[in-house]
Amino acid sequence: MSHAFLTGATGFLGRRVAARLIDRGWRVHAMAREDTDRSILADLPVVWHAGDLRDEASVNHAISSATLFAAGQPLDVVHLAALISYRAADAELARDVNVNGTSRVLAAAAQSGVRRVVHTSSIVTVGYAEGDAVSTEDQAFNAGDLGVHYVDTKREAEERALRSAEALDTVVVNPGAIFGPASVGSNSAYFLRRAAAGGVRVAPPGGVSVVGVDDTAEGVVLALTRGRRGRRYLLCESNLRLSELLALVARRAGARPPRWTVPPGAWSFLTRAAARWDRRRPLERLTPQAMRMVGVHWRADAARAREELGWSPRPFPEVLDDALRGMDLLPPERAGA
């Protein structure tokens, strides 16, 4: 029996990765802080290990404990945990969790002699698409000029993971924007609810590469079992302008779509104005950093994942319907479809 050690197992994506691995005969270990709500995995036979990405000793102890539990059977590490925040106040925490936390996981994995590490990164570490181009795994990184600490810390974490492939069997996956039935407090749930209610009248000028949460989990598992050492795999199903995405959500929910798309120049002006406001009274959701993210196009091509991993994601409209249905945002005539 193979064993898999997961960070971020209690998250939106992590729970689905854990379930898939268990279904395929893996023994799953999960690291979580003592105060983490573990109820999302209550129905799964998970071996729990106390640990915090910000605490090197606890990460070392958690992975070494999983190694001892495996008793000579193969142990792999799937690193899913990260801090996703576009608030300026979270810059230091993002560096400690995303960069230093990844380094702690990689060092502990090497010390314990794990078989493979899958590092879950993001499409943002590849870069945004310029002109009519579509990003691939091999494009030159260009998103450092955005001034977004999530982008910068995820990029540095991924670079450390890829460097570790010289001594440790490491594979990287780069999901696009992940959609599925989301928790009430998440940013994605907030904006889906706004769009589904017809409350978004103006669309940002950028674009997004989209994928379903279950398809992303499948991509992570395939990278673990089929990925090539030192490779990155983009996980995205299709690319949409944000105006198209918001209109699609509204139409599915029977609401009004956005009426206008803000031109890029005007969006840059609004972003600078938001930055001045944010310095006086910090914003929570549509922060200046978040505005910079939705002002560019995150278009990507997942051909490598499809060809090398055999990854085959569902069409995004089906994914979106499932997400809206799970959040009770579809009209009655569509809810049972």
N, C-alpha and C positions, 0 to 999 in steps of 0.2 A: 504493500500500500504506500502511495506517495502522500506526503504531508505538505500543506501550503500554509504559510504564515502570512496573515493579512494585516496591514495597517489600514485604517479608514473603513473597517468592515461594517461599522454601524451607519455609514453614510448612504446617500442616494444611490450611488453606483456600487459601493462595497457589498451591500446586502445581496445584490443580485449576482455578483461575482462569487460570493460564498455559497449561495444556493446552487449555482451551476457546478462548481467544483465538487460539492457534496453529492450531487446527482450523478457525477461521473466517477464516484468512488474514492475521492480524496478525503483525507482527514484534515479538517480546517481548523487552524489556530487563529485567534484574533487578539490583537493588542488594543487595549483601551484604557483610558484613565479611570481611576477608581470612581469618579463621579459621573462617568458617562452613562447615559440611558441605554441599556443593552436589550431592551424589550423587543426591538425590531428583529432581533435574531433569536428570540425566545423559542421559536418552533424548530430551530436547527441545532444539530448536535455539534456545537462549537466548543473547542477548548480555549478558555479565556486566559489571557496573560495580562497582568497589570503593567502599564507602561505609558510614557509620555514622550513624544518626539522631542520635547525641549529638555529632556533629562537623559543624558548619555548613559548613565548607569542603569536606568530602568529599561532602556532599549536593549542594551547588552544582555541584561538578565532575562528579558522576555524571549529574545531569539535563542539564547543558549538553553533556556528551559524547554522551548519547543524542540530543539535539537535532541535534548535528553529524552523527551517524551517519544520522539520518533524512533529512538533505540536502534539506530543504524539504518533505518529506512530513509529514502531520499526526502529532503526538505527543501522547498522552494519558498521564496519570499515575493509577495505581490504588494508593492508599495503604492497605496491608493490615497493616503491621507495628504491633505494640503489645506492651506488657508486661502479661500477665495474672497478677496475683499478689495474694493476700490476706494476705501477711505484713507486719506492721508495719515490719519492717526494710527493705522495698523501697519505702517511700513516696517517698523522694527520687529513686530511680531511675525509678519510675513517672512522676513529674512530668517528668523530663528526656526520657524516651522518648516518652510519650504526648502530653504538652502541647507541650514545646519541640520535640520531633522533628517533630510535625505542623506547627508553625509554620515550621520549616526547610524542610519539603517544599513547603508552600504558597508561601513566599517564592521558593524556587528555581524552582518551576513558573511563577510570574508573571514572574520575570526572564527565563526562557527562552521565554516566549510559547507555552506549551503550549495545546492546544485545549480540554481538559476535565480536571478532577480528580474522581475518585470517592474519597471518604473513607469507609473502612469503620469504622463506629462500633459501637454495641451497643444492644440493647434497654434496657440499664440507664440510658442517657442520657435515655430517654423518661420513665422512672419506673415504680414498681410499681403494681399495681392495688389499689384500696381497695374493700372491701365486695365486691359482685358485679360491679363494673365491669370493663371490658376496656380496656387502654391503646390509644391511637391516636397518630399522629404529632403531633397538635395538643394533647395534654393538657399541663397545667402540671407541670413537673418537681417531684417530691416526694421523690426518693431522696437528697437531700443530707443528710437527717437520720440516715442509716444510719452515717455515720462510716467509710466504706469508700473507701480511696484509689483503688482501681481505678475505682469509680463516679465519684468527683470528677474524676479526671484525664481519663477518657474524655469526661465531660460538657464540661469546659473545652476539650478538643481539638475536639470537635464544634462548639461555639460559635464557635471560631476559624475552622473550615472554613466554616460557614454565613455568617459575616461576610465571608469572602473572596469569596462569590458576587457581591458588589457589583461587583467588578473582575475576577473569574476565574470561568469557567463551572464551578461546583462542584456536585456531587450527593452526597448522603449515604445510605448504607444502614445499617440497624440490625438485624443478625441477632439471633435469640434464642439459646438454648443449642444449639450445633451438634453433631450426632452423626454418626459414621462410624467406620470402622476406625481406631483411634487408636494412637499410639505407646505403648510400654510405660510410659514415664515420665510421661505426662500425667495430670492429675487426673481427667479424664473416663474414661480407661482404668482407672485405679485403682478408681473407684467402680462402673464397669460390671462389672469383675471381681468385686468384693465382692458386688454384688447378684446376679450370675449364679451365684455359689457359695453363695447363701443366707446370706451372712455379714452382711447388714443386717437386724437384728431390729426396729429402731425407726426410724421415718421422721420427718423434720422436718415442721413444720406448713405450710411454704410450698408454692409451686407454681412451675412453669416453663413457658416458651413454647419449643417444640422445633422443630427443622428439621434436615434432612439436609445434610451438607457439600457434596454435589454440587448440591443445589438452591440452597444459598447461593451457590456459585460461579456458577451460572446467573443468580441475581439480581444479582450484582455486574456481570456482563457486560451484562445487560439495562439496568441503571442507566446503564452507560457509553454504550450505544447508543440508549436510548430515554428515559432519565430527564429530568426537567424541571429546569432550572437552579434552584438554591436549595431543592430539595425533599429531604425525607427519606423513606425507604421502609423500613417494617418488613418483615423477612423471617422469618416463622414459619409453621409449618404447622398446629399445634394447641396447645392448652394443657392441661396435666395437673397435678394435685396431685403432689407428690413421692411420696406414698404410692402413687398410681396408677402413676407411672413405675417406681418400684422394684418394685412387684408385677408389672408388665408384663415387665420384664427377667427377673425370677425365673421367671415362668411360661414365657417363651420358652426359657429355659435349663434348664427342668426342675428348678428349685430352690425352696426355701421362700421365700415373700414375707415382708415385714416383718409383725410381729404387732401392733404398736401404732404410733399416731401421737402424738407428744408434743404436748400442748396448747400454744397460744401463750404463755401465762403461764409455764408450766414451762420452755419453750424460752428465754424471756428470762432466767430465773434461771440456766439452764445456760450461756448465753452470757456472763453477767456473771462466773460462776465461771471459765469458760475464760479470760476476760480477765485475771483475777487470776493464774491459772496462767501465762499467756503472758508476763506481765511478769517472772516468775522464770525460766521455762524456755520459750523461744519454740517454739510449735507449728509444724508444717510443713504439714499438710493441712487438718484441720478447725480452722482458726484462728478467733478471735472474729469477724473480719471476714467470713470464709466463713460462719459460723453466722448472722450477721445477714442475709446474702444469702438463705439458704435458710429464713429465718423469715418471709419475705413472699412475695406472689404476683406473679410476673412473667407476667401474662396479657396477650396482645396480639392485635390484629386487623390482618391484612396485606391488607385490602381494597384499599388504594391501590396496592400493588405488583401485585396481581392485575389490577386494572383498567387502570392506566396503563402498566405494563411488559409485561403479558401473561404474568406469572409464574405458573407452575402447578406447585407442589411435589408430590412423591409423598407418599402417606399415610405417616404416621410409623411404623406397625407394620412396613411394608416396609423403611423406612430402618433401623429398629432391628435387624431380622433380618440385614440386610446387614452392619451394624456388628458384631454378635455373631458372625456367620459369619466375617468377616474377622479376628476376634480369637480364633477357635477356641473360642468359648464356647457354641455350640449343641450339643445332644445329637446323636448320629449320625443318628437318624431325621429330624431337621430340617436337618442341615448341608447336605444335597444338594438341598434344596427350592429 
